[in-house]
Amino acid sequence: MDKEYEILDSFIRFRGLRHTPQREMILRVFLSVEGHLSVEELHALAKKHDRSIGYTTVYRTMKLLSESGLADKVEFGDGIPRYEHKYNHRHHDHFVCVKCGKCFEVAHAGIEKLQETLARERDFTPLWHTMQVFGLCKDCRGIEIKLQ
């Protein structure tokens, strides 16, 4: 976890911002949870450590964590941005249930190889990508829903 603190500290100083205990605490809380956290969820967890922490502080800190490469912002089609660990975590894609919201992470070398091949065939240089597949999980498959 020390490396993550160094990365945040360097990024904050590079941007000419102040290093605050609140930002460090939000990073610590974020790193303590694996998964996909909304700002609201992270705010609730942070308030357990510091009741005075504000929603805006958490929101702005997560933006900094994303810009510094420590977090990835992900969207699952429900209008709620979530954040997941990026630094020292391998790339993966997401399968998202449109009924219950469950998310399954998928890492498959074949998918990555196909993307590289397609880019090369089209003389295209990818900078980053995300892949999200929306559907129904096994628990929700029997439940009828209206798709937009």
N, C-alpha and C positions, 0 to 999 in steps of 0.2 A: 504494500500500500504506500510505502514511502515514495516510490517512483511517481505515482499518481499525484501526490502532493507537490513533488518537484515540478511536474509538468504544469499543474495549475498555477503554482507560484510564478514560474517563468512566464507563462502566458499572461497572467495578470500584470506583472511588471512590464512586459513588452507592450501591453496596451495602455500603460500609464495609469492603471487602476490601483486601488489600495487592497492589500491583503487583509481580510477581516476574519475574525474567529467564526462568524456566521457562515461564510463561504466554505471554510474548512470543515465545519460541522456538517453542512449540507453534503459536501463531497463524501465525508465519512459515512453518513447515513445512506447515501446513494450506493456506495460501494458495498455496503453490508447486505444489500438485497439483490439477489439475482432475479431477473425477469424484466417486465415492461411496466414502468411506473409513470403514472400521470403526475403532473405538477401537484394536483390536489392530494394524491396519495403520498407523495414525497413530503408535502407540507405537513400533513397529519403526522407522519413519522418524525419529522424534524421538531415539531412542537412538543413531542415527548421529551426531547433533550433541552429545548429552549422555548419556553412558552411565549416569549416575546417575538419569535421569528415571524416575519410577515410573508404573505403569499407572494408579493412582488419580489422579495429577496430570493425566494426559492426559484421563481420563474426566471429572473435575470441570471442567477447562478447556473441554472440548467442550460441556459443559452450559452454562457461562457464554457461550460463543460463540453457542450456540443462543438463549439468553435475551436476548442483546444484539442479535440480528438479523443477526449476521455469518454464521451457519450455519443450515442446516435439517437437522433429523433426519428421515431417511426410513427406512421399513420395507419390505422387499421380500418378506415372507412366509416368510423362512427363519429368523426369530428373531434376526437380527443387525442391530442398529441401525447405520445408516451416516449420515455427515454429508456435505453438499455446500455449496458456497458459496451464500450468499443475497444479501449486500450487493452492489449493482451488477450483479446477474445477473437477467435477466428470468425471469418465472414460466414454468414448464414442467411437463409431466406425464411419467409414466414408463410404458414398455412393458417388462415384465420376463419373461424366459424362465424357466419353472419347471424346466426341465431343466438348463441350463448356467449360469443366473444372469446372463446378459448383460442389460444394461439400456440401453434406447434412450430418450433424452430427446425429447419431442415438445412443440412450441409451436405452437398453432394458434388463430388469432383466432376461427374459427367455433365452436370448443368454448367459449371464454371468453364469446362473445356469447350462445350458447345458455344457459349457466349464468346469465348476467345476466338474460336474458328469463324463464327459469323462476323465478328468485328474485322478480323484479318481479311476475309473474303471481300469485304466492302471498304477496305482501306480506311477503317474507322479506329480512332484511338479513344477507348472508354476511359473516363476519369473515375467514375464510381457507378454503382448500380444498386438497385434494390429489386427484389422480386417478392411479390405477395400474391398468394393464391387464395381467393375467397370461395368458400363453399360451406358444407355442413359436416360437422364432426359425426362420429358414429352414434353418439348419444342423441343428437338432434335430427338425424337423417329421416326419421319417421314423422317428424313434425312438419306440417305444411306451412310454408311461409310465402308471402308475396314479395317477389323481387321487383326492384324499381326498374 
